[in-house]
């Protein structure tokens, strides 16, 4: 029930059904969703942690603007990809983020990856090639998620490693919304092997270059989805006045 309430309210906010400034009351949520007060309150706490709502004394639960959302959270990534509008902007932002981070992660992995991680990555890349050629997109997706999680983890950078679940959501979204070719391109399959080989052999430049090729191919396959989406400009927080 707790998860259902989070999903229901989260999707409604991210889709725009509930807009910034709208207010709700806990007792109304309890009645509408047929849940207990404790379940509703805990769900609201989670939504607060995501930056979607705030509770205001004597006002209720107020929906916050998109600029307040924790856009790195996998919940919000999934909801934005599922929304009818804004899907392209979310996919663009994630693809550009991946393009910046994953080549750097591959380069670091080639320098620092433990032997067992490097060997596992090579095995996964080989299996991805076989499954991709067979056209089993669902199994390929699970292998692809594991592959990219391994590269991030093998970098030895814990902040890169924490991006695993977010990148998993965008990989699932590409498949679920028909943005993957029926058979992965042969070049892309080979580049995955090349990244793994470069990491295992300790070649940082080759690892970065091959991962950059993967990201460029990914972008070319999906950029038509966001061609008409405006970019989102969030002004930085301004520092307070400095006292003399």
N, C-alpha and C positions, 0 to 999 in steps of 0.2 A: 504494500500500500504506500509506503514511504516513497519508493522509487516511482510508482505510478503518479503520485502527486507532483513530484519533481519534474517528471517527463511532461505531464499535462501542462503545468504552468510555464515551464521553461520553453516549450515549443510555442505556446501562445504568445509569449513575450518576444521571442526571437523572430517569429513570423510577422509580428506587427499587429496581431489580433488584439493584444494588450499593448498600448502605446505608452511612451514616457509620460509620466504625470498621472496616469490612471491610478486609482486607488482601489484596494480590496480590503475586506475585513475578514479576520480569521474565522468568525462564526459562519460567514457566508461560504467560505471555502469548505469548511467542515460539512455543511449541508449539501453543497453542490457536488462535492466529490465523495460524499458518504464515508468520511473518515473521522477518527477521533481527534480531539484537540491536540493531543501530544504528537500525533502523526503530522497534522497540519503545521504545527509549530516547528518541528524538526525539518520538514521540507522547506519551510520559509527560511530557516537558518542556512540551509545549503544554498538556496537561491541568493541569499544575502552574500555569502562567501564568493559567489560567482559575479557579484556586482550587478545583478539583475533587479533587485528590489532593496528597499530600505524600510524599516518600520519607524513610523513617526507617531509619537504619543498624541492621542486624541484625534489622529487623522486616519491611521490604518497602515496598510502595507502599500507602499507607493512604488510604481514601476520606474526604474531609472533609465536614462538615455543610453544609447549604444556606446558612447564614450566612456561609460563607467564599467562596461562588461570586461570580464577577464577572458579576453579573446584567445588566450593560449590554452584554456581548459578544454579537455576533450568533449565534455558535455556540450559546450557552446559551439565547438567546431562541428559536431554532429548535427546539432539543431540548425545551424546556419546552412549546412549543406543540404538539409532536408527541406528548407523553406522554399516557397515558390519564387520569391524575389530575393536577391542578394546572394544567391548560390555562386554566381560567377565571381563576385567580388571576394568571397571567402576562398574559393579555389585559387584565384589569382594570388591572394596574400600568402596562402600556404605554399604554393608552388614557388613563389619568389623567396620565401623564407627557406624552404628546402634547398633551393639553388645556391643560397649563400652558405648554409650550414653544412650540408652533407659532403660537398667536396673537401671542406676543411676537416670534417670528421674522418673521412677516408685517409687524408694525408697524415693525420695524427695516428690513426690506427696502424698505418704502415710503419710508423716509428715505435709504437708502444704496445701494440696488441699482444696479449698472452698467446702462446703457441696453440693452446686448445681452442681459443676463440677464432684464431686465424684458420685453423684446420676445419672447424665447424662451418665457417663462412664459405670456404671453398666447396665443401660438401653440399651446402644449401644452394650455392650458385649452379653447381652441376645438375642438381635435381630440378631447379627452376627451368633450366634449359630443356630438359626432357619433358617436363609437365607442360611448359609453354608450347612446345612443338606439338604436343598431343591435343592442345586446345582446351584443357581442363582449367577454366578461368578461376573457379572457386579454390581449387587446391593451389593454383599459382598465386592467388591473392594471399593465402595464409603463409606460403613460403616467402613471398615478397615482403610481407610485414616483418617476418622473422629476420630476413636478410638485412633490411634497413635498421632494425633494432640492434642487430649484432654490430653493424658498422658504427652506430652511435655509441654503443657500450664499449666497443674495442678502442675508441679514441682515448679512453681514460679521462675524459672530461665529463664530470657528473652532471653538468647542466645540459650538455648535448644528450646524455643518456636519458634525462627526464623528458625529452621530447618524443620518446618512443610511442607513447599512447596517442599523442596528438597526430603524429605522422601516420599511425595505424588508421586513425579515423579518416584521413584524407584518402588513403589508399583504398579503404573500404568504400568510401563515397564515390570514387572514380568507377569502381566496378558496379556498385549498386545502381548508379544512375546512368549506366551505359556509355561511359566515357573511356572505356578500354577497348582496344581492337580485339576481335575474336581470337586472333593469334598474336601474341607479342612479336614485335619485329625481331628478326634474326640478329640485327646489329645490337639491339638493346640486350638481348640474351647474352651475346658475346661480351658486351661491356660489363655486365654483372660478373661474369667469369674473370674479366680483366682486372676489375677492382679487387676481387678476392685474391687473385694471383699476385697482384702488386703488394697487397697487404701482407700476404704470407711470405713473399720474398723480400720484404722490407724496402720497397721502392715508393717513397712518398709522392714524388712528382707524377709517376704513372698512375698511382691510386687517385690522386686529385683529378687528373685529366680524364680518366675513364668515368669517374663519378660525375664530372661536369658534363660529359657527353650524355650520360643517362638523364640528367636534369634538363638539358637542352631538348632532348627528344621528348621528354614528358611535357615540357612547355609547349612544344609545337603541336602535340596531339590534343591539347585541351584549351589552348588560348582562344579559340573561336567562341568558347562559352562565355568569356568575359569581355568580348570586343566592345559591347555597348554599355558595360557597367562603369559608372563614374568611380574615380578613385576616392578613397576616404582620407581626408586630411584632419588629423587630430592635433590641435595646437598643443605645444608643450606647456607644462605648468610653469607659470612665471614665478621667479624667486621673489620673496618678500622684500620690502624696502629695507635697505641696509641702514642701520642707525649710525650716526656719527659717534 
